[in-house]
Amino acid sequence: MSLLRNRNFWIGVIVVALAIAPMLAGNFTVSLLNDIGIGALVALGLVLLTGIGGATSFGQAAFVGIAAYATAWLTTTQGMSPWIGLLFALLLTGLSALAIGMLTLRLGGHFLPLSTIAWGLSIAMLFGNVDALGRHTGLSNIPPLRIGGWSLADPRAIYYLIWVLVGLAFLFSQNLLQSRPGRAIRSLRGGATLLASVGADAYRVRLTLFVTAALFAGLAGWLYAHMNRFVSPSPFDVRASIEYLLMAVAGGLGQLAGALVGSALVLVLKNGLQDVLPMLTQRAGQLEAVAFAALFILLLHFARGGLMGFVRRWTRGRFSAAPAQASATPVEPLAHRTLPDRGSPILTVTGAVKRFGGLVAVNDVSFDVKAGEIVGLIGPNGAGKSTMFNLLTCTLPMTAGQVRFLGQDIAGLPQRTVARLGLARTFQHVKLRPHMSLLDNVALGAHSRTNAGVLKAGLRLDRAEERQILQEAQRQLDRIGLGDRAHELAGSLPLGTQRILEIARALAADPVLLVLDEPAAGLRRKEKMALGELLRKLREDGVTILIVEHDMDFVMKLVDRLVVMNFGSKLVEGVPSAVRADERVQAAYLGSVV
Ligand SMILES: Nc1ncnc2c1ncn2[C@@H]1O[C@H](COP(=O)(O)OP(=O)(O)OP(=O)(O)O)[C@@H](O)[C@H]1O
């Protein structure tokens, strides 16, 4: 039983089975396996883009088509080698994806999937209307691939090339997900603000992912053209795109293996239906579409995790890849910032004003934070604390006033730029990635201190830097007392521990200033005590903290200085004992614990 649950055993079985399949199988099966491999390449891009990155595409077949037509045109009309065709096809697909992505990926909600239908339709229509591309007749006599003197015209010969490329694409994707850009991709569903808080640009991450997925589709298109030796518009229309999406959904959108399983499932089913339906009706074509639509609906109702979702449950997750691990032997630590001298001003807010229409949420507020202290920003409900927090982390634009961080005016800068300058934050409503390990969640925090990109990560050329990141993440987990739970999933932690984990993620950015948004909200007494102890320990280590908090009792015992807000204005500023004794503060809180 344990062997059956071993991931590497199954990978070995699949590789051996694929290697001997052409020797045992008939022509039809080999051709079907070729189609499955090509489908798996496209579906793999969709698992990354849609399943992991959260951007649904109904236009992936258009990228298959761009590559297929590009190589078909170059090799038939210009007489070039199919290998030059590969470069041309990938270049054209990558550039098209870049242009389309730049135009559409900023669209939120349902507009993105709708726009993919629009460009999916128009590109397929383009193929059918350009003379040079043979209009609806397409392009034929595409030369077969050759490796040296070996022709890959025979389906059994191109089979090996297809499956080696499928294997490499899976390996690339697997490496990518266990890396710096991979953690950012896996965090896309957490929202742009989460990524901005670690210095990453969600739009750029999504665009890179979109181009990567398109390049997988492009590779599939190139293989398709030289395998079939003929291209026409219909295999690249929106119907084909939906079929690729169905493959990814049927296999399991959350896991890379889902692409392979889904492609096999859909194509075997399709072939089965094409055999059976004509015996039952003369309208087999229409019935096939109905059968697939029904399958799609059933999957969405009963098996959103696809076939791999069942496998995962059966193996209780042990089938998935080994989690990232910090290296046992120490490596060179990531570079640290030089921190400002204790007592020197880090953050200076001058005359901050924020208006929402007629409502003045923050009204001429000024205060500063000096290196090495914990400052609390407090006030009753609606006092303007959260708005002030958003102003100084540049989540909201200011109406008037100035915020200087390390001597630089940061008002109006993008949030991610401010994060890169050394201002790290946590969230009132915790923003962790529940399906990522504690180690991966904290490693995301070091994003802005490192720079490996998709290509480097996919080719595993980032390992030295990756070891440094994981070592830093483990160090921060040890610092907050969660070092021995590094491989647990963040979603399994209670709220209090999740808040502390967010602090570790912020610390992994090596910040100059840590800004905490109501860290004690929703915590039980014991959890609050643990949090207080951790923050005191961080202050001893020289970390500067600004804490926006509701819980007066918690904050009074912790901070060096308090800024009290009421009705959007600064009411009082001083040490906790003076603030506690101030009549204006007592009146503002109307007798609550001060
Ligand atoms: N996006 C917005 N649009 C309009 N009004 C807003 C917006 N955000 C906040 N406000 C208003 O600004 C005022 C200050 O709100 P803010 O959330 O900053 O206060 P707070 O001190 O954080 O309150 P709480 O402790 O209840 O979270 C409130 O009257 C609130 O309704």
Ligand as a Chemical Component Dictionary entry (heavy atoms), coordinates in Angstrom:
data_LIG
# 
_chem_comp.id                   LIG 
_chem_comp.type                 NON-POLYMER 
_chem_comp.pdbx_formal_charge   0 
_chem_comp.three_letter_code    LIG 
# 
loop_
_chem_comp_atom.comp_id 
_chem_comp_atom.atom_id 
_chem_comp_atom.alt_atom_id 
_chem_comp_atom.type_symbol 
_chem_comp_atom.charge 
_chem_comp_atom.model_Cartn_x 
_chem_comp_atom.model_Cartn_y 
_chem_comp_atom.model_Cartn_z 
_chem_comp_atom.pdbx_ordinal 
LIG N1  N1  N 0 -13.476 54.043 1.593  1  
LIG C1  C1  C 0 -14.219 54.844 2.345  2  
LIG N2  N2  N 0 -15.190 55.577 1.795  3  
LIG C2  C2  C 0 -15.958 56.398 2.543  4  
LIG N3  N3  N 0 -15.796 56.556 3.880  5  
LIG C3  C3  C 0 -14.840 55.848 4.483  6  
LIG C4  C4  C 0 -14.009 54.951 3.761  7  
LIG N4  N4  N 0 -13.124 54.373 4.642  8  
LIG C5  C5  C 0 -13.418 54.907 5.851  9  
LIG N5  N5  N 0 -14.434 55.788 5.758  10 
LIG C6  C6  C 0 -14.995 56.561 6.846  11 
LIG O1  O1  O 0 -13.927 57.255 7.461  12 
LIG C7  C7  C 0 -14.118 57.294 8.887  13 
LIG C8  C8  C 0 -12.886 56.712 9.567  14 
LIG O2  O2  O 0 -12.871 55.306 9.324  15 
LIG P1  P1  P 0 -11.674 54.361 9.751  16 
LIG O3  O3  O 0 -12.035 52.992 9.283  17 
LIG O4  O4  O 0 -10.410 54.949 9.310  18 
LIG O5  O5  O 0 -11.768 54.436 11.348 19 
LIG P2  P2  P 0 -11.127 53.469 12.423 20 
LIG O6  O6  O 0 -10.612 54.346 13.488 21 
LIG O7  O7  O 0 -10.164 52.568 11.781 22 
LIG O8  O8  O 0 -12.385 52.673 12.916 23 
LIG P3  P3  P 0 -12.511 51.151 13.429 24 
LIG O9  O9  O 0 -11.725 51.081 14.662 25 
LIG O10 O10 O 0 -13.982 50.976 13.651 26 
LIG O11 O11 O 0 -11.965 50.305 12.321 27 
LIG C9  C9  C 0 -15.386 56.517 9.175  28 
LIG O12 O12 O 0 -16.432 57.456 9.324  29 
LIG C10 C10 C 0 -15.586 55.688 7.960  30 
LIG O13 O13 O 0 -16.964 55.438 7.733  31 
# 
loop_
_chem_comp_bond.comp_id 
_chem_comp_bond.atom_id_1 
_chem_comp_bond.atom_id_2 
_chem_comp_bond.value_order 
_chem_comp_bond.pdbx_ordinal 
LIG N1  C1  SING 1  
LIG C1  N2  SING 2  
LIG C1  C4  DOUB 3  
LIG N2  C2  DOUB 4  
LIG C2  N3  SING 5  
LIG N3  C3  DOUB 6  
LIG C3  C4  SING 7  
LIG C3  N5  SING 8  
LIG C4  N4  SING 9  
LIG N4  C5  DOUB 10 
LIG C5  N5  SING 11 
LIG N5  C6  SING 12 
LIG C6  O1  SING 13 
LIG C6  C10 SING 14 
LIG O1  C7  SING 15 
LIG C7  C8  SING 16 
LIG C7  C9  SING 17 
LIG C8  O2  SING 18 
LIG O2  P1  SING 19 
LIG P1  O3  DOUB 20 
LIG P1  O4  SING 21 
LIG P1  O5  SING 22 
LIG O5  P2  SING 23 
LIG P2  O6  DOUB 24 
LIG P2  O7  SING 25 
LIG P2  O8  SING 26 
LIG O8  P3  SING 27 
LIG P3  O9  DOUB 28 
LIG P3  O10 SING 29 
LIG P3  O11 SING 30 
LIG C9  O12 SING 31 
LIG C9  C10 SING 32 
LIG C10 O13 SING 33 
# 
